[in-house]
Amino acid sequence: MSSPGSHANTDLPAVDERLVAPESGYEIDDGKLVYVPPSDEPHGVGQGGLGALLVAHRAPDRSVALDMLTRTAVDSDFAPDASVYPSERDPRTGGRQLEELAFEILATERLGHAGDKAAKLIHRGVRRVFAIDVARLRAFEWSRELGTWGMLAPDSRIEDPALAVPLPVAALVDAAKVDDATVQAYRAKRHPEFLAEREEGRTEGRADGMIVAVTAILAARELPVRDDQRVRIAAERDPARLERWVTRAATCTSVTELLAD
């Protein structure tokens, strides 16, 4: 299993040493200045969903970026649509580390052109490069050995040290599945919000069970319960008070006595 930066080509300029000004809308490819136009809707929607997926699935010590320039060669400086890279700064340069995973969205871009960029990213040291064809609902991974794209099975998952949770290919190509995959990833990572939700559910379940017990005991003893008292019992959520009521329900002479604290 590769460690962060283990594939990096250290003979090249630092990954964040610029040939073009960031935010300028240009890239440098083989020494040629290339204008990168704003995204159309399919590309923009796909990139937004991809970013959400990567943030949800990334390992705790990894960061996610969109359209971040990477110096791939002496004469090339361009930005993958999305990247996953180590959060820790590069101890050699003090700048950011090279991305481990890079993703390209194919809307109007040809797969062959994306392949040219993938080969340069791999040569730079990026461990894995993927292409997502949002029009045909397909995803590809660049093969370092074959020098070409290989299609990923629609029901497969991308597993990698940079990801805390395997990333489903189906969610990469289908925007309708992004939300479910994102929620499942946060749940699998035991996000505090989901832990709190689970504990709240358990507390609610215990409370409901004790309310049922109280009302059942009162009914068995044929003690009359007014409507306002029934509402009061059903609304209680304090486990300690409910436990006292369960015990008291067996011996109290009235519901008024039961509810008296």
HELIX and SHEET records of a PDB file:
HELIX    1   1 GLU A   41  HIS A   57  1                                  17    
HELIX    2   2 LEU A  111  ARG A  124  1                                  14    
HELIX    3   3 VAL A  169  VAL A  173  1                                   5    
HELIX    4   4 ALA A  175  LYS A  177  5                                   3    
HELIX    5   5 VAL A  178  ALA A  188  1                                  11    
HELIX    6   6 PRO A  192  ALA A  220  1                                  29    
HELIX    7   7 ASP A  227  ALA A  235  1                                   9    
HELIX    8   8 PRO A  239  ALA A  249  1                                  11    
HELIX    9   9 VAL A  255  LEU A  259  1                                   5    
SHEET    1   A 2 TYR A  26  ASP A  29  0                                        
SHEET    2   A 2 LYS A  32  TYR A  35 -1                                        
SHEET    1   B 6 ARG A  62  LEU A  66  0                                        
SHEET    2   B 6 ALA A  82  PRO A  86 -1                                        
SHEET    3   B 6 LEU A 101  LEU A 106 -1                                        
SHEET    4   B 6 ARG A 128  ASP A 133  1                                        
SHEET    5   B 6 ARG A 138  SER A 143 -1                                        
SHEET    6   B 6 THR A 148  MET A 151 -1                                        
SHEET    1   C 2 THR A  70  ALA A  73  0                                        
SHEET    2   C 2 SER A  76  PHE A  78 -1                                        
SHEET    1   D 2 ARG A 157  ILE A 158  0                                        
SHEET    2   D 2 LEU A 167  PRO A 168 -1                                        
END                                                                             
